[in-house]
C-alpha cells in the first residue's frame, strides 16, 4: 500500500513538473522573451481541423511540446496549431502583447479567453485586409490580459503558401514600445540608405549619362520595395486594403529585382566584351525571367515564390562567375562588384536555407539578407565610380598603341610644367617620330603600318614607368613626358629607345625612330608650349640630320627668341 501511494505521488509530481515546464511565468515589466520553448504544436496536413475539435481531449493529447530551438517549417501545405500557457503569479492583472515576428503568414487565427472564460477569436493574416489586425503594425501583435493569480492558455492557427515561420514572443506593453522605437529607427535608417543611394546616383547619372546608372537605380528601387513588402511595411502604408496586391507584389518585385540586377551586372562587368559566354547565359536567364514575372500574379503563389528563389540563387552564382572573369581580364570595377556580390550570395544562401526550413528562423537568418543587400548596394555604387574612371580613362587611351592620346597629353603638359616650375624639379620631354612611315605604308600596306605603331607603343610601355607619361601624339609621332628627369637622364632614355626600336624584328620591317629632347630645369622656358616647341624643333633637326638619332635642344632664358637659343646638341645612336 505504501509503495502504491509513493508511486502515485511520483507520477503526480512528474505531471506537475511537465505542466510547469509548458507554461511561462510572466512578470509585471516583462521583457520580450521567445515563446518557442513553451510551445505545443499539432500539424494538420489537410487543414480541416476546427478550434472546437482541437478542444476535445483526443486532440489536446496530440499537442506535442516543441523541443527545437526554432519552429520553421519552410514551404508546407499543412496548417499548424500552436498552444502556449502564461501564468501570472502576482495579485495584479497584467497586460501583455503576443507578437508574431514574421509578417508573411497568409492566415493567422488567434484565440484567447475573456474575463468570463469565453473564447474570443481574431482572424488575420496577410491574405486578409490590414484592418483585420488588432493593432495597426507591420507584424502581428495580439494584446492579452492575464487576471491576477491565473494561468491562461492561448491558441493560434498558421496556414500559408509561403515559408511558414513561427516566431512568437511575449512582452509587456512598455517593453514592446521601447523595442518598437529602436526597430523603427533602424528601419528608417535602412530604407533611408536605399533612398540616398538612388538620389546620389541620379545626380551622377545626370552628369555622366551612363546607362549603367539607370540599371543600378532600378535595381536599388525594386530591391528596396521588395524588402518593404517582405517586412510588411508596404502592406501597412501603401495598400492596406488590398491583400492580393500585398502578396503578389512580392514575387513581381523579386522578378524585377533579378532582371535589373542581371542587366546591371552585365553592364558593370562588361560581360559582352570580357565574358561573352557567361553573358549569353545571363541574358538567357534574364529573358526567361520576363514572362515569368508577368504571369507570376496569376499563377500559384507557392510555385512562383519557390521558382524565383531558385532563380535568385542561380543568378547570384552566374553573376559571381561573370565578375570573376571580368576581374581576371582587368576590369577595375569588377573588384567592388565581386566583394558586393559575394556578400549578397552568402546571405542569399542563408535566407534560401531558412525559407526551405533547413535553417532556423531567427534575427540573423531573417535580417542577414537585408543587411547584406544594403552593403552590396554601397559596394556597387563604388563599382559605378570605378567604372566612370575606366570610361574616362578609355577616352584618353589610343586603342592602337595603348598609350595615352593627344587630348590627355595636352591636358597634362601644362600641369606638369606648372608643378616643375613651382617645386623647382626638372621636366623633360621626348618627341619621337617613326622614320619613313609613309614608305612603310606604301610598300607593306596600312595593316603593317598599324602593326608598327602598335609595336612602338608596346616597346615604350615596357621601357618607361610611372611617373613617365607616354602618349601617341598623332600619326607616327609620340610624346614622352618625364617629370623629375634632367636633360642628361632624358638623353640616355632617348638613346636607349632608339637602340631598342632598331632591334625590333617585326615581319622584317626596317624600323627606326628619331627623337628630339628638351628639358626645363629652372628658368629655361616661361610656358609649357615653349618646352614643346623646343622638343619639336629638336625632332625636326634629328630628321634633317639623317634620322635614327637623338637631338637634344636647350634654351638660355624663357623669352622664346630664336636669337637666344643655344646650339642644338646632337647625339647619334651608334
N, C-alpha and C positions, 0 to 999 in steps of 0.2 A: 504493500500500500504506500509506504513512504517513498519507494522507488518510483511508483507511478506519479505521485504528486510532484516529486523532484523533476521528472521528465517533462510533465505538463508545464511546470514553471519555466523550464529551459526553453520549451517551444514558444511560450508566450513572450519570453524575453527576446528571442530571435526575431519573432514577428514584430515586436515593438521597435527593435533596432532597425529592421528593414524598413518599417514605415517612416521612422525618423530620418533615415538616410534619403528617402524620396521627397522630403519636404525641406524647404528653405526657411530658416528663421530670419525675419527682416527686422531692422531697427528703425528708429524714428527718422534719422537722417541717413537713409540707406544710400550708399554709393552704388553706382552701376555695377552689377555683378551678372555674369553669364548664367543662364538657366540650363545650359546644356547638361551639366552633371546631374540635374534634378528632373530630367525629362523622362516620361514614359511614352513609348511610341507604339503605334499599330499601323501596319501597312494595309491599305485597302486596294488591291490590284484592279478591281473593276470600278472603283469609285462610286459604289452604290450604297454604302453603309450610311445610315442616318444617325443623328445625335441621339434619338430615342433608343435606337438599337444599341448604341455604344454604352448607354447607361445600364443595360442588363448585366447581370453577374457574369454571364458567359463571355461577353466582350471585355468587361472590366478585367477579367483574368488574363486576357490576351494582350493587354497593355504591358509592354516589357520595358523595364528600366534600361535607359540608354547608357552604354558604357564607353562609347567612343569619345574622343576629345572634340569632335565636330560632327554635326548632323548635316552632311552634304550628300545628296543622292543623285547629282548630275541630271541627265535628261531621263526622267522617269514618267511612265504613263500612270503610275499608281497615285492614289490620294493617300495622304498621311495624316493620321490623327495624333495629336500631341496633348499630353496632360501633365500638369505640374501643380504642386501644392505649396502654398505660402502660409507661414504661421506668424501670428502677431502675439507675442507673449506679454505685451505691455497693457496697461489699463486705459490707453487712449486709442481711438481709431486712427488708422494710417492710410493716407492717400498715396498711392503708388502708380507708376507708369510702366506698362509692359511694352517693350519695343522689339519689333522685328526689323533687323538692320539691312535686310536685302529687299529692295523695293519692287523687284520684278517677279512678284508672285501673282499669277493670274487670278486665283480665287483664294481668299483667306477669310475664314469664318471664325469668330471668337465667341465663346460662351462664358458667362460669369453669373454668379448668384447675387440677387439684390438683398436688401435687408430682411425681406420676408422669406428668403430662401428660394424664391422662384428663379428659374434660369432665364437670363436675358441674352440675346444674341446680336452680334454685329456682323453683317455680311459686307465685306470689302474686297479689295484686290485691284490690280491694275487693268483688269478686264471690266471693271465696274467704274462708274463715274467717280471723279475725285471727291465729290461731296459725300460719298458713302463712308469716308473715313471719319472716325470720331474727332480727330484733331487734324487741322489742315497743315500737315507736314509731309515731307517727301518720303519718309519712312512710315511704316505702320506703327502707330503708338496708341495703346489702349489704356485709358485711365481706369483704375480699380480702387476700391476701398475695402480695407480689412477691419472688421469690428474688433473691439478690444477682447483680448483673451480668446482669439479664434484661430481657426485653421480653415482655409478655403482652397478648393481645387478649381483650376481653370482649364478650359479645353480650346484647342484650335484645330482647324482642318485646313490642310495645304493641298492645292492642286494647281499644276502649272505645266504648260507646254515647253517652257524654257527650263533652264537649270534650276533645280529645286534645292535651295539652301535654307535651313532652319537656323536662324541666328537670333535667338531670343535673349533678352536681358531684362532686369528689373531694377528700378531706382526710385528714389523719392523725387518729388517734383522739383525741389531745389537743386538736387544733384544733376537732374536731367537738364534743367535750364542752363546751368553752368557749363555742362558738356556741349549743349547745343550752341552756345555762344562761341566756343572755341571752334567747333566744326564749321559754323557759318563764316567765321573769319578766314579759316584755311580755304574754304571753298571759294570765297570771294577772291583771295589771292590767286588761287589755281585758275579760275576762269578769267580773271583779270590778266594773268600771264598770257593766255591764248590771245586775248583781245589786243594786248600790247604788241605781240609778235605780228599780228595781222596789220595793225596800223603802221608799225615801224617799216615792215617790208612793203607796204603800199607806197610809202614815200620813196623808198629805194626803187621800186618799180617805175614810178613816175620819172625818176632821174635817169635810170639806165635802160628802161624799156626792154628788159629781158623777159621772155615768156616763162622762164623757169619760176619767176616770182609769182606769176598768175597761178601756176600749178601748186606752188607752195602755199599761197594764201587759201586756195580752195581746199587743200589738204588739211590745213590747220582749222579752218572753219568747220568742215564736215566732221573732223575728229572731235573738236570741242563740243559740237552739237550732239555727237554720238555719246560722249561721256555725260552730257546733260540728260539725255534720255536714259542712259544706264543708271544714273544716280537718282532718277525720279524728279530731277529739277524741272525738266521740260514739261512733264505731266502737271506739275504743281503750278507753273507760271504761264505756259504757252497754250495748252489745250486741255484744261481740266475737265471739260465736258465731253471729250472725245476719246474714250478709252481705245477704240480701234486704231486711231492715228497714233496714240501714245505707244502702242505695241508695234505697229507696222513700221513706224518711222525709225525704229531701232535697226531693222535689217536694211532699210533704204539707206540710212546714213552710213552703216557699215559698208555697204556696197560702194557708195560714193567715195568713202574714205579709201578703200582699196584701189579703186580706179584712179583717183587723183594721186594717191601715194605711189603707185606703179609708174604713172606718167612722170611724176616729179623725179623719181629715182632714175628713170631712163634718161631724163634731160640732164640732171646734175652729174651723172656718171658718164655722160656722153656715150651711152650704150651702143648707139648705132655705129659710132666710129671705133670705139675701143673694145666693145664686146658684142659684135654683131649677132652671134649665135644665141647668146643668152638674151639679147634684146628681142630677138624674134620669139623666143619662148615667153618672155614677159609681155610682149604685145599680144600674143595668142591668149594668154591668161587674162589680160586686160579686156580684150574684145569679148571673151566669154562671160565676163562679169557684167557687161552692159545689159544684155537681155535678162540675165538672172536677177539683176536689180530691178528691172522694170516689172517682172512678173512676181517678185517677192511678196508684195502686199496681197496677192490673190491666191497664193499657194499656202501650203501648210506651214505655219509659223515654226514648228519644231524642225521640220525638214530644212527650211531656209536658214535658220539660225545655225544648225549643225553644218550645213554646206558652207556658209560664209565663214564659220570658224575654221574649218579645214582649209578653205581658200586663203584665209589670212595667214595661216601657218606656212603654206606653200609659198605664198608671195614673199613673206619675210625671208625665207631661205633662198629663194631665187634672187631677190634683190641683194642679199648678202654676197652671193656668188658674183653678181654683176659688179658690185662695189669693189670686191677683191681683185677682179680682173682689171678694172679701171685704175685701181691703186698701183698695181704691178706695172701698168703701162704708162705711169707718170702723171695721173690726174691728182692735183693738189687737193681739190675739193672733195675727192673720194676719201681722204683721210678722216675728215669730220663726219662724212656720211657713214663710214664704216663704224666709227665709235657709237654714233647715234643709233644705227640700225642694229648693232649687236646688243645694245642696251634694250631696245624695243623687243628684239627677238627673244631674249631671255625672259622678259616679263610676259610676253605673249604665251610662251610655253607654260609658264607658271599658271597663267589665267586659264588657258585651254585645259590643263590638267584639273584645275579646280572646277570648271564648268562641266567636265565629264565625270566628276566625282572621284578623281584619282588623288586629289589633294584636299585638305580640309578647307572649309570656308572660314576665313578669319580676316583680321585687318590687313595683314600682309598680302595674302593671296588675292584679296579683292582690290586693294589700292595700289599694289606694286605696278600693275599695268598702267594705271592712270598717271602715277608719278613718273614712270619711265617714259611715257608718251610726251610729257611736257619737257623732260630733259632732252628727248630726241628732237623735239621742235627747236629748242635752243641750239643744239649742235647742227641741225640742218640749216638754221639761219646763218651760222658761221660758215657752213659749206657754201651757201649762196654768196657770202662775201668773198670767199676764196675763189669762187667761180668768176665773179666780177673782175678780180685781179688777173685771173687767167685770160679772160676775154680781152681785157685791156692790154695784157702783155702780148697776146696774139696779134693785136692791132699794131704792135711795134716790131713784130718779127717778120723778117724777109723769109718767105717759105722756101725759096730755092737754096739760099746759103745757110739758113737757120741762124743768121746774125741779126742784130737789130737793124731796122731800116733807117732811111734818111730822116724821117719825121722825128724819130726818137733821138737821133744824133743832133738834130737842130735844136731840140729842147734841152739836151744835156750839156752841150758845149758851153753855153753861157753860164750855166750853173756851176760847172767845174771850174771855169775861168774865174768866176767871182770867188769861189771858195779858195782857189790857189792864191789869188790876189790878197784876200783877207787874212789867210793863215800863213802867207809867206813860204808856201811849199811850191816846188816846181810842177809844171804841167807840160807834157809833150804830146805832140800829135803826129801820127804817121798817115800819110796819104799814099795809098797803094793802088797801082794800076796793072792789070794783066796785059802783058805785051802781045801785040799783033792779034788781038782778039777778033777783029773783023776778018782777018785771014783764016783764023781757025773756023769761024762760022761759014765762010765761003768755001773752004776746002773740005771740011769734015761734016758740015751741017750744023743746024742750030741745036739739035739734040746733044751733040758732042760739046757744043759751046756751053749749054746748060750744065753738063756734067763737069766741065772745067770750073765754072763758077761755084758749083756745089763742093768740088774738091778743095778749092782755095778756102771756102768758108769753113770746112771741117778742119783744115790744117791750121787756120787762125785760131779756131776754138781750142785746139789741142795745145797751141803754143802760148796762149795768153790765159791769165787767170784774173779773177777779181782783185782789185777794183778796175782792171783794164776794161774798157768799153769798146767792143769791136762791132762795126756796122758795115753793111753794104750801102755805099753812098748812092750808087746808081750805075746801071750797066755793068761794066767790068771794073768799076772803081770802088775801093774800100777805104774806110777811115777807122783808125785805131787811136783811141784817146787813152793816154797813160797818166793818170794822176800820180803825184809824188814821184815822178820819174824825171831824172835830169837828162840833159841833151846827150851826154856820153852813154848813159844807160839805154836811152831810146835808140841811138845809132847801133848799139850792139844787138838789140832786139830786131831792128830792121834788117841788119846783115844776116842774122840767123834765119829770118823769114825768106830772104832772097835765096839762100842756100837750100832751105827745105823745099821751096817750090820747084827749084831746078832739079831736085832729086825725085820729084813725083813721077811715077810711071802710070800714066792714065791713057791707056789704049794707044801708046806711042806718040801721044801729043807732045810737042815741044813746048812746055810751059815755062815761062819766066815772068818775073814781075819787076817793076820799077817802083821805088819808094822815095817820097820826099818827107823830110823830117824838119819840124820846127818846135822850139821849146820856149816856154815862158818861165823865167826864173827871177822875177822881181819887177823890173820896170821895162822889160823888153817891148811889151805891147800895151796899148791902152784899152783895147777891146778884144773880145773873143774872135770877131771877124778878121782882125789883123793876124792873129795866130793862124787861122785857117788859110788866109791868103798866102802867108809865108810858106806854109807846108805845100800848098798847091803850086806855088812858083817853083819850089824845090823839086816837086814831082815833074813839072814840065821840063826843067833842066836835066833831070835824070833821063827823061825820054829823048831829049835832044842829044845827050851825050852818048847814046848808043843802047839804052835800056839795060835791063838785068843788072841794076846797080842801085845804090843808096846815095842820095844827096842830102846833106844837112844844111839848113838855112838858119842864119841868126841875124838879129837886128839890133842896132845900137840903142835907140830910145824909141819911145812909143809914138812918134809923130806920124809914122807911116810913109814918110817921104822917101822915095827911091834913092835920093842922093845921099841919105844917111845909112843905107843898108850896107852891112859888112859883106865881104865877098862870100859867095856860096862855097862851102867846103864839100868836096866830093869824096865819097868812099865807095870804091868799086869792089864788087864781090869778086874775090879771086877764085 
